[in-house]
Amino acid sequence: MLETILKALIPFILTLLTPEQLKKFADMALDFVEDAVQSSENALDDAVVLPILQRLRDTFNIPDDDA
């Protein structure tokens, strides 16, 4: 029952969000991943993941508001 409600509710909520609100959410999600990658001791993920995230920011014009 909950799954059915969520499947109906999520698309409706997404229609209410503005492109600017979605960009802020995307920035927040990307910040979360970037922080996790940067705080890890694994240098490989810095070399692989961070450039991918930057490319996503550039491609979809999602500025890094905390930079």
Stockholm file with secondary structure:
# STOCKHOLM 1.0

chainA/1-67         MLETILKALIPFILTLLTPEQLKKFADMALDFVEDAVQSSENALDDAVVLPILQRLRDTFNIPDDDA
#=GR chainA/1-67 SS CHHHHHHHHHHHHHHHSCHHHHHHHHHHHHHHHHHHHHHSSCHHHHHHHHHHHHHHHHHTTCCCTTC
#=GC SS_cons        CHHHHHHHHHHHHHHHSCHHHHHHHHHHHHHHHHHHHHHSSCHHHHHHHHHHHHHHHHHTTCCCTTC
//
